[in-house]
Amino acid sequence: MVNFTVIAGGYTSFVASYLFNSDTNTVSLLGNYTTGPDPSWIIPHPTNTSILYATNEDDSGAVQSFTVTPDGVVSKALDTVPSGGSSPAFGAPLPIGGQFAVVNYNSGTGLIIPTTTDPLTFATNATLITFPPPAGGVSHPHMALQHGNETFVTDLGADKVWRLSEAPGGDPGHWAIHGFIQQPKGSGPRHMAIYNAELYIIHELSSTLTVQAIPAFPNGTSTLLGNVSIIPPNPPVGSLFAGGEILIPAPSAAFPTPYIYVSNRNTGTQDPRGDAINVYQRTPGSVPLTLVAQVYTGLDQIRGMQFGREDNGGDAYLMAGGVAGTAGVVVLKRTKGGAGLEIVANNTQIPTRTSFVWL
């Protein structure tokens, strides 16, 4: 029997702990653990799986740290600091100098917060980053991702990927914008992934997946190598799509091909089959992004999904949840070497979940 423990965040005052049994294909709810308000985005420390971080996506905005045991027991919050703005929809630890990036969707700001010698404790000397809004519009930063010595930030409101660098010779926590990578007007870049020096972006407003070469530091742009719609065929009348998540798991012996997994959210009239997850392959020639599978999940507005860890075989499975409806969480198994997905388990005890960490 192989058991996997998964922690799930959401728009509640707690995170939930689940146990997935891959022999019986069942998901059991282990417990709920109190946090600050709306821990919608949770993420582990990059090297210490006993440390968990969460953003409180409310008007006040905060970042929290916790410890978690292998069997999914989450501590009380061990540190809580302001995120520097309203509605932090994303946070992530950066390998650069033990720092944590958080972006505030509703206020167009962000922080890259140093941790002290203890990664559970945040410093308070980070410089607030304000992302310039477009003419007549607003900035909506949505994700931060380290690339070399830079941090990229997608801005759904400005149709840009901002390029941030650390102040030379200064203390950690002092970052500034030095350039941007322009995205298609009105596309609304949401989340991103990097593979083989190429930047893949899921765009919320246009429900598209794009790929482009990463321009040289410090500024510049590049031509899109691929730009495909992720909207399912023949959607119900009244559908309204908003691209959600993108994942490119690292190749492994079991899954040697780096497939691209993207989710779409139907915020309008729902398809009875729920939202879909699309699987793409990066291909050479005139069709750079090839759709190889489209799997309906039964979920309503997929906001988060995450693969398990390769070192314990969890990378064969994906857990996903919706931000609306009552479908709870589903587990999908990779098939055909990763080119396909099939639902193997679900749990509806908590109606909605938004982000996942496999222990």
N, C-alpha and C positions, 0 to 999 in steps of 0.2 A: 504493500500500500504506500502511495506517495501522497502526503498532505502538504498543501501550500497555504500559508497564512497571508492574507491580504488586508491592508488597512485602506479605508475608503473615506474621503472627505465629502462634504456637501453643504447645502445651505441650511444648516441646523446649528445647534450649539454643541455638537459632538462629532467625533470621528467614529466609524464603525469598524469592527474587526470580523473578518470572515475566514472560514476554513473551507478550502476546496480540496476534495478527495478525488484524485484523477483515476482511481480504480472504480469507484462507484459513480463517478460523474455527478457529485452532489456538492452544493454550496450551503454551508451552515453559518448562521449568524452567531458569533461568539460573544459579542458584547458591544456596548457603546461607552465612550470615554469623553468626559466633558472637556471642552476647549473654550476659547473665546468665540464670539459670534461668527457664523458663516465661514468655517474653515474649508473653503471651496477648492483651494489648491494645496495639495500636500506633496512632499517630495523628501526622499531620504538624503542623508549625508553621503557624499560620493564614495567614501571608503569605510565608514562605520555604520553598519546597518542597524545599530541600536539607537541611532539618533534620527529623529523625525522633525521636519519643519512644516509649518502651515502658515498660510496667509488668511487674515480675517477680512473677507471681502464685504465690508460694510462702509458706511459713510466715514467713520473715524479712521479705519485702515490700520492694520498692525501685522507684525510678523511674530510667530511664536516658535519655541523649541520644546521638544519633548524627548523622553527616552521611551523605547518600546522593546518588549521582550520577544524572544523568538516565537512564543505562543500567542502574540498579539495583544498583550496587556500594555496600554499606553499610560504614561505617567500624567500627573497634572502638568500644566505649563510651567517650565523651569525658567523661562525668560520671555518677556513680551516687550516689544519696542514699536513705536509708531512707524508706519510705512512712508510717511511724508505726504500722504494725500488720501483720496477717497477711492474706495473699491479696488484694492489690489487684487487683480484677477490672476496673477502669476508671481511666483517666486522661485528662485533656484540658487543653490550654492555654486560658487565658481571656484575652480581649482586655483585661480590666481590668488595667492596670499590668504586663503581662508576668508573669503568674502561671500556675501549673500546678496543677490540682485532681486529687487522687487519693483514692479511697475504698477502704477495707479491708473486704472482705466478711465475713471471719471474726472480726474484732475489733470491729466496730461503730465504727470511727474513720475520720478522714480528715484531710488536710492540704490547704491551698492555699498552694503553695510559690512564693515569688518567684523569678524568674530575675534574674541580675545584668544588667549592660549587655550581656553576651553571652548570647543565649538558649539557648546550649548548656550554661550553667553555672547550677546551682541554688544558691540561698541556703540557709542552715540555721537560720533564725530563725522558721520558721512555728509558729503555735500549734496544738497538737493539738486537733481537734474530736472530742468523744465524743457519739455519737447515742444518746439515751435509749432503752433497750429497752422493749418493751411488758411489761405485767404477766405474769410467768410465762414470758416469751419472750426472744428475743435480737434485737438489731439487725443487719440485713444491708444496709448501704448499697451501691447497685449502680451508680449513674451520677450524674454532676454535669453541670449545664447552666447556662450564664449566661443571665440574663434581666434586661436593664437593669442596675441596680446590685446585683442579687441573684445568688446562685448557688443553684439548686434541686438537691436530692439526693434521689433515690428510695431508699426504705428498704423492701426486700422483707420484712423481719422485722416491722417496726412498722406496715406499711400506711399509710405517710405519705410525703409529699414535704416534706422539711425546707426551710425558707427561711433562707438564710445571708446575712449582710451584713458588710461590712468595718468594723472599728473606725474611727470618725470621727477624722480628723486624725492617725491613727497610721501606722506603717510598714506597707508591704504584708506580707501573710502572716498578719495577725491578723484572723480571721473568727470569728463566733459565730452560733448559732441564734437567730433572733428570732421564729420562728413555723413553722407547717406547714400543708399542705393535706391534709386527711384523705382517705383512699382506702377503698374497700369492704373490710370486714373479711375477712381471709383471702385477699385477691386477690393479694398479693405484687407490688407495682409494681416493675418491673425497669428498663426503658429508656423514654425519653420524647423527644418532639419538640414544638416550638412553632411554630404557624403562625397568623397573623391573631389574635394575642392569645388563642389557645386552646391548651390543654395536652392533648396526646395521649399516652397511656401504654399500653404493652404490659405486661400483668400475668402473671407467670410461673406463679403457683399456680392461678389460675383460667383461664388461657389466654383472656383477654379483651382487647379493645381498647376504651379509653374516651376520651371527649373532654369537656372542660369549659372554661368561661371561667376565666381566671386571676384570682383574687381580688385586690383592691387591696392594696398594701403597707400595713402590714407583716405582717398575719396574716389569717386567715379561711379560709373554704372556699367551695365553690360546687357547685351541683347538677350531676350528670352530665347532659350533653346527649345522650350516646350511650354504650351499653355493649353490645358484641356479642361473641359467642363466635367464636374463630378456629379451633376444632377442626374438622378435615375431616369430611365426612359418611361414615358407615359405616366407621369405623376398625376395624382388626383387634382381635379379642378379646385383652385383655392390654395394649392401648395405654395409655400414661401420658404426657399432654401437659404441656409446660412452655413457655409463650410465650417467644420469644427476642429478636428485634430489631425495631425500627421505624425507617423512613426516610421523610422527606417531602422529596424533592428540590425545590429552588426552581424555579418555573416558568421556562421558556425559550421561545424562538421555536419550537423543535422539539417541545417538550413543555409546552404552555401550561397544562395542567390539573394542579393539585397533588395527584396521587394519593398514597395512603398505602400503603406496602409493609411488611408484617409477616411474620415467620417464626414457625413453631411447631416445637418439638422433641418428637419422640416418644421418650421415654426407656424405653419398655416394648417390647412386641412390635412389630417394625417392619413397616410397610407395604412391600410389594415395590417400590412406586413412590417410596419415600423420603419425606422431609419435604416439606411444602408451603410456598410463599410465597403469601400472599393479597394482593390489591390491592383497596383500598377507595377510595371517593370520598365526600367530605364533601358531603352533600346537605341541602337545606332540608326542613322539614315533619316529619312523624311518623317518618320513617326517616332519621335524621341521618347514618348510616354505611351506605353501600351497597356490598356485595361485587360487584366487577365481574370478577374473575378469581381462579382458584385453580390454581396451577401446581406440579406435583410435580417434585422436583429430583433424586431419586436419592441425596440426601445423608442421612447419619445424624446427627441432632441438630444442626441448623443453629444455630451460636452467633454467627456473624458474617456480615455481608454489607455491601457498599459499592458505590455508584455511582462511575463515573469522573467526571472534571472536565468541566464545560460548555465551557470555553474551547478545548478541543482535540477536542470531539466525543465524549469518553468517557462523557458522561452518557447515551448511548444504551445503555450496558452496565452490568450488575451482576455482580460476582463474589461467590460465596458458598462457604462451606465448612462441614463438620461437625466436631464434636468427637469423634466415634466412627466406627467402620467404616473403610472403605478407599476411599471414593469420591473423596477428594482435593478438588479445587476445580472449580467449574463457572462458566461465563460465560453469562449470560442477556441477550438483547437485548429492549429495550422495543419493543412493537408497538402498533398502534392508538392512536398518540399517547401511549403510556404506560399505556393501560388493560390491556394484555396483556404477557406475557413468554414468550419461547421460548428453550430451551437451544440454544446454538450451538457451545459448545466445553467441553472438560474436560481435566484432567490428574490422573493418579492416582499420580504418582511419590512424593509425600509423602501418606500416608493421610489426615491430618487437618490442618485449619487453622482459626483462630478469629477473625482480624481482618485487615483489608486497607487498604492505602493505595495509591491510584493516583497515579503521578508525572506 
